[in-house]
Every structure is written in structure tokens, then in C-alpha cells.
Amino acid sequence: MRIQMFEKKIRTRTPGINFLASTLLFTLAAALSIASSVSALLVAPPSSNSDWRDLATLLVNTFDEPSVINAVEENNNKGFLQTLELAQWNLIEKFLTEQFTYNQYVKNAKKMKGTKYGIYLAKEYNPGSPENDVRPFYETVGMVEIGMTLEPSVESCDEDGLKEEEIIAEMKLRPRATIGVLCVQTASQKSGIGEALLHKCEEVIVNTWDEKGIVVEVEPDNVAALGFFSKQGYTRNADEMRNATVCRKRMMEERPHFILRKFF
């Protein structure tokens, strides 16, 4: 209201001042709009129990939830089993898996405190709904986990004349900065959230950890993730693969992964 009154008073004076005031108001509105769009996404570590709960829910919904049934025909045994599995998931398994994931991440974060390890959440601003008495809040829409892992190095190993088992014995392990998990909820994908999380990782790894490179392990059938990291400058050797442990529905299993790298 004050701005409108100020503009009205100026309008009764010279056209030149009126134009200048209008320009200033337009510039101010544009700046506020830009600031609003920038602050709409917050990337930061979990800071409350609610954040850790949101993290667990996001991971379970992304990696563990059964596939949605597109169509189930009557008297279709497969469809019946899928329906039964989905009902069991919603009634029991989802809660147990979320609790398991929550416990694992909270425990690991405490264990890794003070080391080169970090978890960052992407939170998107939601203005809420005043008519429904819903206050503004930040919704967790993505997460990323980074840390240091060990990988074999053969740089100091002379392979000439050595058998395979002797080469393996000569290998030394070296630490490497690694992205453990990066995920964005389906409804928020392809909106820059993944890039924001990845850039946060790279900033921490280079500027805080003083590392010169970063590694990410991706399952071969995850075409979307391979394309995403490739666009962000990550490359891989065609023959380089490694088995990595993944957790699915509270079960640990080994799966082959492509190794992608980026150097700074």
C-alpha cells in the first residue's frame, strides 16, 4: 500500500520522475522474484528427527516400493499376487522398511561424525494453503550421500611376470571420494534438483575435503542415472565394473556397477 501511495504522489509531478519510479519498482519486483525462486530450494544436512524420517521415506519410496499395477484382469493369478504383495507392503512392510532405513542412516551418521562423510537433503519450499489452514513448509524432495571408500590401486605394481593372484596381492588400497546414493522423488525430477545436490557434493569434496576427483557407482540398467552423470561430466572406462553392496527391502545384496569418474 505504501508503494502504491508513493507512486501516486510521484505521478502528479513530472513524467521523467514517474518513469524513473516505475523502473525502480519493476527492478525491485524482478529482484524479489529472483530471490524467491532461489530460496525455493534449500540444500542442507538433516537437522532434526523429522528430516531423518523424511530421508527414510524418500529412499524407501524410490528404491523399495513395489511397482504400481497398471492393470489386473479378473481371475489373473499374477495380478492377484501383485495385489496381495502391494497390500502387504502398505500394511506392514513399508513401515518396517522405513524404520530400518531410518535406524541405519542415523546410526551411520553418528558413527561417521568428524570424518569425510556427509548427507544433504534438497528441500523445496511449499507455500501451503491458507484456506485449508496449511502453513508454509519445506518438503524433502531429494537427497545425496557422500563419503570416502577404498579402491585397489595398481599404480605401484609391476604386472610383468606376475600371476593374477600375485597382482591382486600387490594391489594397494587408496581412499576415494564417492557418491553413495543420489535420488530425487519422481514428481520433482528434471527440475534441477539432482544438479543442485551434485554440485553441493562437488563443492564439499573439492573445497572442504581437498580431494581431486570423485567416483560414483551406477547399476548398468539404470539408464537415467548413467545419462544424468554423463551430462555432468562423469566418464567411465568400458571394461571397468565393480560389485557393490545395496540394500533393498532390508536385505543386503551384491550387484555389479559401472564406475564413473570426474576429476577437478
C-alpha positions in Angstrom: 0.0 0.0 0.0 2.9 2.4 0.8 4.4 1.8 -2.6 1.1 2.5 -4.4 0.7 5.7 -2.5 4.3 6.7 -3.2 3.8 6.0 -6.9 0.5 8.0 -7.0 2.2 11.1 -5.4 5.1 10.9 -7.9 2.6 10.6 -10.8 1.2 14.1 -10.1 4.7 15.5 -10.7 6.9 15.4 -13.8 6.7 12.4 -16.3 10.5 11.9 -16.0 10.3 11.1 -12.3 7.3 9.0 -12.9 9.2 6.9 -15.4 12.2 6.5 -13.0 9.9 5.4 -10.2 8.2 2.8 -12.4 11.6 1.5 -13.5 12.7 1.2 -9.9 9.5 -0.6 -8.9 9.9 -3.0 -11.8 13.5 -3.7 -10.9 12.6 -4.3 -7.3 9.8 -6.7 -8.2 12.2 -8.7 -10.5 14.8 -8.9 -7.8 12.2 -10.2 -5.3 11.0 -12.7 -7.8 14.6 -14.0 -8.4 15.3 -14.2 -4.7 12.1 -16.1 -4.2 13.0 -18.7 -6.9 16.5 -19.1 -5.5 15.3 -19.6 -1.9 12.6 -22.1 -3.1 15.2 -24.9 -2.9 17.3 -25.5 0.2 20.2 -27.9 0.2 21.5 -28.7 3.7 22.3 -31.6 6.1 19.5 -33.1 8.1 19.0 -31.0 11.2 16.0 -32.7 13.0 14.5 -36.1 13.6 11.8 -35.1 11.1 14.5 -34.6 8.5 15.8 -38.2 9.1 12.3 -39.5 8.9 11.8 -37.7 5.6 15.1 -39.1 4.3 14.0 -42.7 5.1 10.6 -42.2 3.4 12.2 -40.8 0.3 14.7 -43.7 0.0 12.0 -46.3 0.6 9.6 -44.8 -1.9 12.4 -44.6 -4.5 14.2 -47.9 -4.2 11.9 -50.4 -2.3 8.3 -49.7 -3.1 6.7 -52.4 -5.4 5.9 -51.4 -8.9 2.4 -49.9 -9.5 0.0 -52.3 -11.0 -1.2 -50.9 -14.3 -3.9 -53.4 -15.0 -5.2 -56.5 -13.3 -7.5 -58.8 -15.1 -10.1 -60.9 -13.2 -9.0 -64.4 -12.3 -5.4 -63.4 -13.1 -3.2 -65.3 -10.7 -0.2 -63.0 -11.3 -2.3 -59.9 -10.8 -3.8 -61.4 -7.6 -0.3 -62.0 -6.2 0.8 -58.5 -7.2 -2.3 -57.1 -5.4 -1.5 -59.2 -2.3 2.1 -58.0 -2.3 1.1 -54.4 -2.6 -1.4 -54.8 0.3 1.2 -56.4 2.5 3.6 -53.7 1.6 1.2 -50.9 2.6 0.1 -52.6 5.8 3.4 -53.9 7.2 6.5 -53.9 5.0 6.6 -50.2 4.2 6.6 -49.2 7.9 9.3 -51.8 8.8 11.5 -50.8 5.9 11.3 -47.1 6.7 12.1 -47.7 10.3 15.1 -49.9 9.3 16.4 -47.3 6.9 16.0 -44.5 9.5 17.9 -46.5 12.0 20.7 -47.4 9.6 21.3 -43.8 8.4 21.1 -42.2 11.9 23.5 -44.8 13.3 25.9 -44.4 10.4 25.8 -40.6 10.6 26.8 -40.8 14.3 29.5 -43.3 13.6 31.0 -41.2 10.8 30.8 -37.9 12.6 34.1 -36.0 12.2 35.2 -37.9 9.1 34.8 -37.2 5.4 31.2 -38.1 5.2 28.0 -36.2 4.6 24.3 -36.3 3.8 22.5 -33.4 2.2 18.7 -33.0 1.7 17.1 -31.0 -1.0 14.1 -29.2 0.4 11.6 -27.4 -1.8 9.5 -24.6 -0.5 5.8 -25.2 -0.3 3.6 -22.1 0.3 1.0 -24.2 2.0 -2.8 -23.5 1.7 -4.2 -20.8 3.9 -7.8 -21.7 3.0 -7.1 -25.2 4.3 -5.1 -24.0 7.3 -1.9 -25.5 5.9 1.2 -23.4 6.8 4.2 -22.9 4.5 6.8 -25.6 4.9 9.9 -27.2 3.2 9.3 -30.6 1.6 12.1 -33.0 1.3 12.3 -33.9 -2.5 15.9 -35.3 -2.8 19.0 -36.5 -1.0 22.6 -37.3 -1.6 25.2 -39.2 0.5 29.0 -38.8 0.1 31.9 -40.4 1.8 35.3 -42.0 1.3 35.7 -45.6 0.2 38.8 -47.7 -0.6 39.6 -48.9 -4.1 42.5 -51.0 -5.3 45.4 -49.3 -7.0 47.9 -51.0 -9.3 50.0 -47.9 -10.0 52.9 -49.1 -8.0 52.5 -52.7 -9.1 54.7 -54.1 -11.8 52.5 -56.7 -13.5 55.2 -58.2 -15.7 55.6 -61.9 -15.0 53.1 -61.9 -12.2 50.1 -64.3 -11.9 46.6 -62.9 -11.4 46.6 -63.8 -7.7 50.0 -62.2 -7.2 48.8 -59.0 -8.9 45.8 -58.9 -6.6 48.1 -59.4 -3.6 50.3 -56.5 -4.8 47.4 -54.1 -5.1 47.3 -51.3 -2.6 44.1 -49.6 -1.4 43.6 -45.9 -1.6 40.8 -43.7 -0.4 38.5 -42.1 -3.0 35.6 -39.6 -2.6 32.4 -41.4 -3.5 28.8 -40.6 -4.1 26.9 -43.4 -2.2 23.3 -42.5 -3.1 21.7 -39.7 -5.0 17.9 -39.7 -5.5 15.1 -37.3 -6.3 11.4 -38.1 -5.9 9.7 -38.8 -9.2 7.4 -35.8 -9.2 10.4 -33.4 -8.8 12.8 -35.0 -11.3 14.1 -33.0 -14.3 13.8 -29.7 -12.4 17.4 -29.1 -11.5 17.3 -30.7 -8.0 19.7 -33.5 -9.0 22.2 -31.0 -10.4 21.9 -28.9 -7.2 22.7 -31.9 -5.0 25.5 -33.0 -7.2 27.1 -29.5 -7.3 26.9 -29.4 -3.5 28.8 -32.7 -3.3 31.5 -31.5 -5.7 31.8 -28.2 -3.7 32.3 -30.1 -0.4 34.7 -32.6 -1.9 36.9 -30.1 -3.6 36.8 -27.1 -1.3 36.4 -28.8 2.1 37.9 -32.2 1.7 40.6 -31.1 -0.7 40.1 -34.1 -3.0 40.9 -34.0 -6.7 38.3 -36.4 -8.0 35.0 -38.1 -7.3 33.6 -41.5 -8.1 30.0 -42.7 -8.5 28.8 -46.4 -8.9 25.8 -46.9 -11.1 23.9 -50.1 -11.9 24.1 -50.9 -15.6 20.3 -51.0 -16.1 19.9 -47.5 -14.6 19.9 -45.7 -17.9 18.5 -42.5 -16.5 21.3 -42.2 -13.9 24.0 -43.0 -16.4 22.7 -40.3 -18.7 22.5 -37.8 -15.9 26.1 -38.2 -14.7 27.4 -38.3 -18.3 25.8 -34.8 -18.8 27.5 -33.6 -15.7 31.0 -34.6 -17.0 31.4 -38.0 -15.5 33.1 -40.7 -17.7 33.8 -44.4 -17.4 36.0 -47.0 -18.9 34.0 -49.5 -20.9 35.6 -52.5 -19.0 35.6 -51.1 -15.5 32.9 -52.6 -13.2 32.7 -53.5 -9.6 30.4 -55.3 -7.3 28.8 -53.0 -4.7 26.5 -53.7 -1.8 23.0 -52.3 -2.0 20.1 -52.6 0.5 16.7 -53.4 -0.9 13.8 -54.1 1.5 16.1 -54.6 4.5 18.2 -57.1 2.6 21.9 -56.6 1.6 23.0 -57.9 -1.8 25.9 -57.6 -4.2 25.2 -56.1 -7.6 27.5 -55.2 -10.5 28.0 -51.4 -11.0 29.7 -49.2 -13.6 32.4 -46.9 -12.3 32.1 -43.3 -13.4 34.7 -40.7 -12.5 35.2 -36.9 -12.6 38.4 -35.1 -11.9 38.9 -31.4 -10.9 
